[in-house]
């Protein structure tokens, strides 16, 4: 089991982002899990936080799928 963390420092008003990748043995393969820690700045706009979260999740899911495809090919 291995954990790798990458922290990106941002210039205000953006906030720092920490991505943590965890690799765990699973059967005959390896499971990769990604966690993101950040503060979402919404400017008080209702619904903006959920929209930004969904956009981030979509981007991260696409990135993880690309990593999986590259490793399996």
C-alpha positions as YAML, in Angstrom:
chain: A
units: angstrom
residues:
- id: 1
  name: UNK
  ca: [0.00, 0.00, 0.00]
- id: 2
  name: UNK
  ca: [1.33, 3.41, -0.99]
- id: 3
  name: UNK
  ca: [0.04, 6.97, -0.64]
- id: 4
  name: UNK
  ca: [1.18, 9.91, -2.76]
- id: 5
  name: UNK
  ca: [0.02, 13.46, -2.07]
- id: 6
  name: UNK
  ca: [0.39, 16.47, -4.35]
- id: 7
  name: UNK
  ca: [-0.37, 19.96, -3.08]
- id: 8
  name: UNK
  ca: [-0.91, 22.83, -5.50]
- id: 9
  name: UNK
  ca: [-0.56, 26.29, -4.00]
- id: 10
  name: UNK
  ca: [-2.89, 28.89, -5.45]
- id: 11
  name: UNK
  ca: [-2.86, 32.66, -5.57]
- id: 12
  name: UNK
  ca: [-5.89, 34.22, -3.81]
- id: 13
  name: UNK
  ca: [-8.80, 34.30, -4.38]
- id: 14
  name: UNK
  ca: [-8.30, 30.66, -5.45]
- id: 15
  name: UNK
  ca: [-7.52, 28.11, -2.74]
- id: 16
  name: UNK
  ca: [-4.81, 25.50, -2.39]
- id: 17
  name: UNK
  ca: [-5.64, 21.97, -3.57]
- id: 18
  name: UNK
  ca: [-4.29, 18.69, -2.21]
- id: 19
  name: UNK
  ca: [-4.76, 15.51, -4.25]
- id: 20
  name: UNK
  ca: [-4.04, 12.23, -2.46]
- id: 21
  name: UNK
  ca: [-3.59, 9.04, -4.48]
- id: 22
  name: UNK
  ca: [-3.81, 5.74, -2.60]
- id: 23
  name: UNK
  ca: [-2.66, 2.47, -4.19]
- id: 24
  name: UNK
  ca: [-3.88, -0.75, -2.59]
- id: 25
  name: UNK
  ca: [-3.48, -4.40, -3.55]
- id: 26
  name: UNK
  ca: [-6.77, -5.82, -4.80]
- id: 27
  name: UNK
  ca: [-6.88, -9.39, -6.00]
- id: 28
  name: UNK
  ca: [-4.22, -9.78, -8.68]
- id: 29
  name: UNK
  ca: [-4.25, -6.03, -9.42]
- id: 30
  name: UNK
  ca: [-4.03, -2.65, -7.79]
- id: 31
  name: UNK
  ca: [-6.81, -0.28, -6.75]
- id: 32
  name: UNK
  ca: [-6.14, 3.45, -7.25]
- id: 33
  name: UNK
  ca: [-8.20, 5.90, -5.19]
- id: 34
  name: UNK
  ca: [-8.07, 9.68, -5.51]
- id: 35
  name: UNK
  ca: [-9.19, 12.16, -2.86]
- id: 36
  name: UNK
  ca: [-9.20, 15.94, -3.30]
- id: 37
  name: UNK
  ca: [-9.12, 18.50, -0.50]
- id: 38
  name: UNK
  ca: [-9.83, 22.14, -1.34]
- id: 39
  name: UNK
  ca: [-12.08, 25.06, -0.48]
- id: 40
  name: UNK
  ca: [-14.55, 25.98, -3.21]
- id: 41
  name: UNK
  ca: [-14.99, 29.72, -3.57]
- id: 42
  name: UNK
  ca: [-18.53, 30.44, -4.79]
- id: 43
  name: UNK
  ca: [-18.99, 34.13, -4.09]
- id: 44
  name: UNK
  ca: [-22.25, 33.37, -2.31]
- id: 45
  name: UNK
  ca: [-24.03, 32.33, -5.51]
- id: 46
  name: UNK
  ca: [-26.75, 29.75, -4.68]
- id: 47
  name: UNK
  ca: [-26.12, 26.36, -6.32]
- id: 48
  name: UNK
  ca: [-22.59, 27.31, -7.41]
- id: 49
  name: UNK
  ca: [-20.87, 24.96, -4.94]
- id: 50
  name: UNK
  ca: [-22.72, 21.90, -6.26]
- id: 51
  name: UNK
  ca: [-22.01, 22.92, -9.85]
- id: 52
  name: UNK
  ca: [-18.28, 23.30, -9.15]
- id: 53
  name: UNK
  ca: [-18.17, 19.99, -7.25]
- id: 54
  name: UNK
  ca: [-19.84, 18.21, -10.17]
- id: 55
  name: UNK
  ca: [-17.40, 19.75, -12.65]
- id: 56
  name: UNK
  ca: [-14.42, 18.73, -10.50]
- id: 57
  name: UNK
  ca: [-15.76, 15.19, -10.07]
- id: 58
  name: UNK
  ca: [-16.36, 14.83, -13.81]
- id: 59
  name: UNK
  ca: [-12.81, 15.99, -14.56]
- id: 60
  name: UNK
  ca: [-11.29, 13.70, -11.94]
- id: 61
  name: UNK
  ca: [-13.35, 10.71, -13.12]
- id: 62
  name: UNK
  ca: [-12.17, 11.33, -16.70]
- id: 63
  name: UNK
  ca: [-8.57, 11.57, -15.55]
- id: 64
  name: UNK
  ca: [-8.81, 8.35, -13.56]
- id: 65
  name: UNK
  ca: [-10.42, 6.55, -16.53]
- id: 66
  name: UNK
  ca: [-7.55, 7.74, -18.75]
- id: 67
  name: UNK
  ca: [-4.98, 6.45, -16.25]
- id: 68
  name: UNK
  ca: [-6.77, 3.08, -16.11]
- id: 69
  name: UNK
  ca: [-6.93, 2.83, -19.89]
- id: 70
  name: UNK
  ca: [-3.24, 3.71, -20.27]
- id: 71
  name: UNK
  ca: [-2.20, 1.13, -17.68]
- id: 72
  name: UNK
  ca: [-4.37, -1.63, -19.16]
- id: 73
  name: UNK
  ca: [-3.25, -1.15, -22.76]
...
